[in-house]
Amino acid sequence: MKKITYSVSVILILTLFTYCTNSTSESKPNYKSEIARIENLLVSNYKGKLTFKVDSLEGGLAIMGYTSGTPQAAFWIKDNTVYAANGTAMALTRNPIEYTPIGIDFDSVLKVVED
């Protein structure tokens, strides 16, 4: 009886683990197109050298670019427009882009992508 209870418990745990792992990975949004838009704006020295974290912010997407694990360039995309949330983001883009509206800055982008 103990063997059956143990076997059933192991099967249940494995089933739950598999379900939770699959549902978590399926529910994560894919931001490849937004990251590609930012990559296309970057000066050649930085293309492919940043890693990105993305999350929602004020009806748009907050995107932080990292070099060697350090947050550097903060971007925000809303209504198909890419904005710079700090001077580094502006400096890393080939063509000047607009700055974010007041209230969205490096710190607010960092906060949402790191939480």
C-alpha positions in Angstrom: 0.0 0.0 0.0 2.8 2.4 0.8 4.5 1.7 -2.6 1.2 2.6 -4.4 0.8 5.8 -2.4 4.4 6.7 -3.0 4.1 6.0 -6.7 0.9 8.0 -7.1 2.4 10.9 -5.2 5.5 10.9 -7.5 3.3 10.8 -10.6 1.2 13.7 -9.3 4.3 15.8 -8.5 5.8 15.1 -11.9 2.6 15.9 -13.7 2.1 19.2 -11.8 5.8 20.1 -12.4 5.4 19.4 -16.1 2.1 21.4 -16.3 3.5 24.4 -14.4 6.7 24.5 -16.5 4.7 24.3 -19.8 2.1 26.8 -18.8 4.7 29.3 -17.6 6.7 29.2 -20.8 3.6 29.4 -23.0 2.3 32.5 -21.1 5.4 34.6 -21.5 5.0 37.1 -24.3 7.5 37.1 -27.1 9.1 40.5 -27.5 11.5 39.6 -30.4 10.0 42.1 -32.8 10.2 45.0 -30.3 13.8 44.1 -29.4 14.7 43.8 -33.2 13.3 47.4 -33.7 15.6 48.7 -31.0 18.6 46.7 -32.4 17.9 48.2 -35.8 18.2 51.7 -34.3 21.5 51.1 -32.6 24.8 52.3 -33.8 26.9 49.5 -35.3 29.3 49.3 -32.3 26.4 48.2 -30.1 24.3 45.9 -32.4 24.2 42.5 -30.9 26.1 43.5 -27.8 23.1 44.4 -25.5 20.9 42.0 -23.7 17.3 43.1 -23.0 14.6 42.8 -20.4 11.1 43.8 -21.2 7.9 44.5 -19.3 4.7 46.6 -19.5 4.8 50.3 -18.4 2.1 52.9 -18.7 0.3 51.3 -21.7 3.6 50.6 -23.5 6.7 48.4 -23.2 9.7 49.3 -21.0 12.8 47.8 -22.5 16.2 48.0 -20.7 19.4 47.3 -22.6 22.2 45.7 -20.5 26.0 45.4 -21.1 27.7 42.8 -19.0 24.7 42.6 -16.8 24.6 46.4 -16.0 21.5 48.4 -17.1 22.5 51.0 -19.6 20.0 52.1 -22.1 16.3 52.5 -21.3 13.7 52.5 -24.0 9.9 52.7 -24.1 7.7 51.7 -27.0 4.2 52.9 -27.3 1.9 53.1 -30.3 4.6 51.8 -32.5 7.0 54.6 -31.5 10.4 53.9 -29.9 11.4 56.5 -27.2 14.6 57.0 -25.3 14.1 57.0 -21.6 17.7 58.2 -20.8 20.7 59.8 -22.5 22.5 56.5 -23.0 19.6 55.2 -25.1 19.6 58.3 -27.2 23.4 58.2 -27.6 23.3 54.5 -28.8 20.8 55.1 -31.6 21.9 56.1 -35.1 19.1 58.6 -35.6 17.8 60.8 -32.9 14.5 59.5 -31.4 12.2 61.3 -29.1 12.5 61.2 -25.4 9.8 59.6 -23.3 7.0 61.7 -21.7 7.6 63.1 -18.2 7.2 60.3 -15.6 8.9 57.6 -17.7 12.6 57.5 -17.2 15.6 55.2 -16.6 14.5 54.4 -13.0 10.8 53.6 -13.9 12.0 51.4 -16.8 14.5 49.6 -14.6 11.9 49.1 -11.8 9.4 47.3 -14.0 11.8 45.1 -15.8 13.6 44.1 -12.6 10.5 43.4 -10.5 
